[in-house]
Amino acid sequence: MNDPVTSALNCDNLIRMALAEDITSEDVSTNAVIRTYVRGKVQLICKQDGVICGLPVFERTFKLLDEKTAVTFFAADGDEVKSGQLLGEVEGDIRVLLSGERTALNFLQRMSGIATYTRSVAALLKGSKTRLLDTRKTTPNMRIFEKYAVRVGGGYNHRYNLSDGILLKDNHIGAAGSIERAVMLAREYAPFVRKIEVEVENLDMCRRAVEAGADIIMLDNMTPEQMKEAVALIGGRAVTECSGNVTKENIARIIDTGVDFVSSGALTHSAPILDLSLKNLHPVEET
């Protein structure tokens, strides 16, 4: 994967947790019919057109069960794949192939679905200056995988978690008492290298956020007309982001507003999986 965010060091514990969820003590179905080691091979087949993503995680799932498992891929993360395409083969202890199948496919299908959906949304912004961002609306314990899938699909990552950046939303502002006080307190507390983003819901809040010195202004649930006015009001004094129920179906309305970024929770919380399958399992002779 060649990506520090999705390195084995970061991912192994999460994959092990997923395996433990599926195998609390043993795979009783497999152990009932396969009592001893038998070497086997199974094919990874695509059943739907899309963008493949998560192949290293798929492979790692089997290797955590048995390091001797051999995985061969005929595609790479980010490739556009077709229904019926042979994507790879997994060879090893048949008990491992059967026990790891569902967990490995769960990761691969979920990540590929996000990459596929993200690419289709990003394509709608092609030719504009606006970049597509994800959010923290991710599946618990799947964020590292889902945000990687967004990048593979052509999107960009917003902050990874609450430790990663300052975003003052409506409740932060309410707790502080005002936009001005919230920004002031954030400036006092945060290291000088940290940028401060403020969420605003109308033009008056936008003006106040600019005057308070916000580095990034998030235009939340505004109409396209309001966004255009807000971008003009900001006049380059802050980076602009818009958000609020942005989906593939309505993102086109944002293209002409002039915002720098658009964030969409739908990339991770609403993308359907890509249909994939492990088929044609059969014993093979030892080489």
Secondary structure in CASP SS format (residue, H / E / C, confidence):
PFRMAT SS
TARGET T0000
AUTHOR 0000-0000-0000
METHOD secondary structure of the structure
MODEL  1
M C 1.00
N C 1.00
D C 1.00
P H 1.00
V H 1.00
T H 1.00
S C 1.00
A H 1.00
L H 1.00
N H 1.00
C H 1.00
D H 1.00
N H 1.00
L H 1.00
I H 1.00
R H 1.00
M H 1.00
A H 1.00
L H 1.00
A H 1.00
E H 1.00
D H 1.00
I C 1.00
T C 1.00
S C 1.00
E C 1.00
D C 1.00
V H 1.00
S H 1.00
T H 1.00
N H 1.00
A H 1.00
V H 1.00
I C 1.00
R C 1.00
T C 1.00
Y C 1.00
V C 1.00
R E 1.00
G E 1.00
K E 1.00
V E 1.00
Q E 1.00
L E 1.00
I E 1.00
C E 1.00
K C 1.00
Q C 1.00
D C 1.00
G E 1.00
V E 1.00
I C 1.00
C C 1.00
G C 1.00
L H 1.00
P H 1.00
V H 1.00
F H 1.00
E H 1.00
R H 1.00
T H 1.00
F H 1.00
K H 1.00
L H 1.00
L H 1.00
D C 1.00
E C 1.00
K C 1.00
T C 1.00
A E 1.00
V E 1.00
T E 1.00
F E 1.00
F C 1.00
A C 1.00
A C 1.00
D C 1.00
G C 1.00
D C 1.00
E E 1.00
V E 1.00
K C 1.00
S C 1.00
G C 1.00
Q C 1.00
L E 1.00
L E 1.00
G E 1.00
E E 1.00
V E 1.00
E E 1.00
G E 1.00
D E 1.00
I H 1.00
R H 1.00
V H 1.00
L H 1.00
L H 1.00
S H 1.00
G H 1.00
E H 1.00
R H 1.00
T H 1.00
A H 1.00
L H 1.00
N H 1.00
F H 1.00
L H 1.00
Q H 1.00
R H 1.00
M H 1.00
S H 1.00
G H 1.00
I H 1.00
A H 1.00
T H 1.00
Y H 1.00
T H 1.00
R H 1.00
S H 1.00
V H 1.00
A H 1.00
A H 1.00
L C 1.00
L C 1.00
K C 1.00
G C 1.00
S C 1.00
K C 1.00
T C 1.00
R E 1.00
L E 1.00
L E 1.00
D C 1.00
T C 1.00
R C 1.00
K C 1.00
T C 1.00
T C 1.00
P C 1.00
N C 1.00
M C 1.00
R H 1.00
I H 1.00
F H 1.00
E H 1.00
K H 1.00
Y H 1.00
A H 1.00
V H 1.00
R H 1.00
V H 1.00
G C 1.00
G C 1.00
G C 1.00
Y E 1.00
N C 1.00
H C 1.00
R C 1.00
Y C 1.00
N C 1.00
L C 1.00
S C 1.00
D C 1.00
G C 1.00
I E 1.00
L E 1.00
L E 1.00
K C 1.00
D H 1.00
N H 1.00
H H 1.00
I H 1.00
G H 1.00
A H 1.00
A H 1.00
G C 1.00
S C 1.00
I H 1.00
E H 1.00
R H 1.00
A H 1.00
V H 1.00
M H 1.00
L H 1.00
A H 1.00
R H 1.00
E H 1.00
Y H 1.00
A C 1.00
P C 1.00
F C 1.00
V C 1.00
R C 1.00
K C 1.00
I E 1.00
E E 1.00
V E 1.00
E E 1.00
V E 1.00
E C 1.00
N C 1.00
L H 1.00
D H 1.00
M H 1.00
C H 1.00
R H 1.00
R H 1.00
A H 1.00
V H 1.00
E H 1.00
A H 1.00
G C 1.00
A C 1.00
D C 1.00
I E 1.00
I E 1.00
M E 1.00
L E 1.00
D E 1.00
N C 1.00
M C 1.00
T C 1.00
P H 1.00
E H 1.00
Q H 1.00
M H 1.00
K H 1.00
E H 1.00
A H 1.00
V H 1.00
A H 1.00
L H 1.00
I H 1.00
G C 1.00
G C 1.00
R C 1.00
A C 1.00
V E 1.00
T E 1.00
E E 1.00
C E 1.00
S E 1.00
G C 1.00
N C 1.00
V C 1.00
T C 1.00
K C 1.00
E C 1.00
N C 1.00
I H 1.00
A H 1.00
R H 1.00
I H 1.00
I H 1.00
D H 1.00
T H 1.00
G C 1.00
V C 1.00
D C 1.00
F E 1.00
V E 1.00
S E 1.00
S C 1.00
G C 1.00
A H 1.00
L H 1.00
T H 1.00
H H 1.00
S C 1.00
A C 1.00
P C 1.00
I C 1.00
L C 1.00
D C 1.00
L E 1.00
S E 1.00
L E 1.00
K E 1.00
N E 1.00
L E 1.00
H E 1.00
P E 1.00
V C 1.00
E C 1.00
E C 1.00
T C 1.00
END
